[in-house]
């Protein structure tokens, strides 16, 4: 069975978490999506790069989530979330998925 790239998991977590929170109007439900995807991606980061890669990419994932909030005030919510997801996904691909 083909393995899902961790970069796709991370992007899906950020975008999907926001989408679920927005459309259901239940922020904790969006947090569940964000957390589940982050944990799945983190397992892949740890498997491919060890603890340092997992810690660094995990911190970037959380920074992307947190950073999208103030950025949304300047560029809008969707562009901020998609931009954060793109940065996290590109970095995860470069560090973990590229082989």
Secondary structure, DSSP 4 states (H G I P E B T S, - for coil): -PPPPHHHHHHHHHHHHHHHHHHHS-HHHHHHHHHHHHHHHHHHHHHHHHHHHHHHHHHHHHHHHHHHHHHHHHH-HHHHHHHHHHHHHHHHIIIII--
